[in-house]
Amino acid sequence: MNWQNNMNKENSAIIIFTKNPVEGHVKTRLIPEWGTEGALHLYKDILKKTIESVKQSEIDHIYIYCTPDLENPYLQFCSRQYEIDLVLQRGSNLGERMNNAFVEILNQYSHAIIVGCDCPELNSQDINIANEKLKNEFDIVIGPAEDGGYYLIGMHEPHPEVFENINWGCDSVLDDTRNHISSNDLKSFELEQKWDLDMPDDVHRYFRSRSST
């Protein structure tokens, strides 16, 4: 990673969290209807859309945090194409990996935002609003998802307690996170609720949304 030391301490950074796009290992709940190739194509499509939305935001410093390694050809292509550094996620679960990413990035930047690559509705305005709220003294910004998780989280200093004791595979992630925020007296702002592309019905919803734009 090309750390830029104190030059960026008053700036913001955005982190795109992704799994390496590998056939049969991404969007597995779509495979019964769309097959391994179709699920992979959809994952790459949403990832590309996410990157382009992020690039259109007011934040210039962008990183792709991926797992399990840095060798994926598609991510290497995206890194070159969009001039974004690839960084390896560190941690045994999603919460640890997000917290570690915040610790690393907030050592160099004043604010940081993590977005997933599952939300087709994510746009540059969401990111700009989140960034502005963080500058206006909110401790945390959350983008709630319809499925009970979230598609965006931003902080201006690490808060590991927000990620502790959460079952990342269930629909209580958002509620548990809200409880952690409240119990630690953190000031939070929530963006508009959006939907993630996870289930077969979501794919049809995605195609409908694309045809209407």
N, C-alpha and C positions, 0 to 999 in steps of 0.2 A: 504494500500500500504506500502511496506517495503522500505521507503525512506532511503537512505544511506548517507545522509548529504553531507559533502564536499568531501568525498572520491571519488566521481564520477565527480567532477566539470570539470575535463579535459577530460572526456569521452563523448561518444555519446549514445543516446537512440533512440529506434524506437517504434512507437505507431501504433498499428493496430486498425483502426476504423471500428466498425461493429455494425449492429443491432443484437439484439438477434434472433437467428434462430427459428422462430415460424411459424408453418404451416399457410399459408394464409396471412402472414404479410411480407414476403420477396419475392423479385423477382416477384412482382405481375403481371408485364407485360408478364411473361412467363406462367402464369396460364392458359390462354385460350388454349394453345397448350400442355402444359406439366402437367397441374393439380397442385393442391396445394402441393401434396406429391412430385411430380417431381421437382417443383420449389424449395422446401425446400432442397431436396437432392442436387440439383445443387449448392445452396447457401453454404451448408455445405462443399461440395467438393472444391469449390473455396476458402473458408475460410481456410480449411486444407492446401491446396496448398500454400496459402499466408503465413501461419504460417511457413511451412517448408522452403519456400524460405527465409524468414526473419531469421530463425534459422541458415541457411547456410551462412549468411553474416558475416562480420567482427565485427558486433555490438553485444555485449553480453547482453545489458540491454534492455529488450523487455517488453512491456505492451500491453494488450488488453483493449481498451477503448470501452465500450459497452453501449447500451441503449435499453430499458428504466430502467432495473434493473440488479442486479448481480446474479439473481437466476436461470438463464437458465441452465438446466442440461448439454446441449452440451458444452456450454462455460465453465462450471465448470469442465467438463471432459478434455477439451483442456488445461485449466489452470493447472490441475494436470499432464496431460500427457506430456506437453511441459515445465512445470515449469515456467509459465508466470503469473504475477499478473493480476487480473481483476480489472479494475477501471471504475467507473460510469462516463459517459459523463455528462457535465453540460452546460446548455445554451438552449435558446429558438429556435435556428436554427443551421444549420450546421456550419456556420461561427463562431458563438459564441462558439460552442462546441470545434471546432478546436483551436481557440485562447486560450480558457481556458486550454486546454490540453497543449499547448505550454508553457503557463505561469507556470503551475504546474511543468512540466518536466524540463524546462530550469532554474528553481530555483535550480536544483540538478545536471544538466548535461550541458556541454558546447555547445552541438549541439543536435538537435532533428529532427526526420523525422517522418511524418505521412504518412501511406499508407492506401488505401482502400482495401476492399476484393472483388473487382469486376473485377480485371485485371488478367486474366490467364497468361499473358505474363510476369508479374513481376518476376524478378529473383534476386538472391543475388548480381549479378554484378551491376544491377541498383542501389541497395542500397549502395554498396561499392563506386560507382562513386559519388553518391549524398553526401555521407559522406566526401569523399575526397575534393569535391568542397567546401563544407561548411568550411572545415579546411583551405582551400586556399582563405579565405576572401570573398567568395560570400555570400551576405546577404540571398539569397533565392535560393533554387533549386526547379524546377517544373518538374513533369513528365506529359507532355500533353497527353490527351486521344483523340481518333478520334471523340468522340461524343461532343467535345467542353468543356469538363471538364478537370480534371486532376486526375491521379492515385497516385501521390506522391507530397508532399510538405515538404521542410526542411528549418529550420532556425537556427541561433545561438543566436538570441534574439527575443522576441515577437514583432510582427508587426501587431497589431490589425487593422490598416488601410487597410491592404491587404484584409481583410474579410468583410469590410463594404459595404453596399448598393449593394449587389449581389443577384440576383434572382437564388437561388440554383436549381431550377427546370427546367432551360432552357439551351440552348446550347451556351450561351454567357458567361458562368462562366470563362472559360479560358481567353477570350479576356478582360473581365472586370478585372480579376486578373492581367493580364499583364499591363493594363492601370494604376491600382493602384501602381504596382511596379515601373513603369516608372515615374509617377507623384510624387512619394516620393523619387526619385533618389536612388533607391535600386539597387544593383548590383546582377543580377540573371543569373542562368545557367539553360538551359533546356535539359533534357534527351531526349532520343529517343521517338517518339510518339508511343503509344500502344493503344490497344482497350480494352474496358470494355465489360463484359458479361451482357447485359441488355435486349436485344430483342430476339425473337425466332430465327432469323437468326444467332445471335451470338452463340447460343447453337450448331448449326451445325458446325460453324467455330471452336468452342472449341473441339468438338469431332474429327474433321479432324486434328486439331493440336496435339491432344493426340495420334492419330493413326500413325502420322508421326514421333513420337519421339521414 
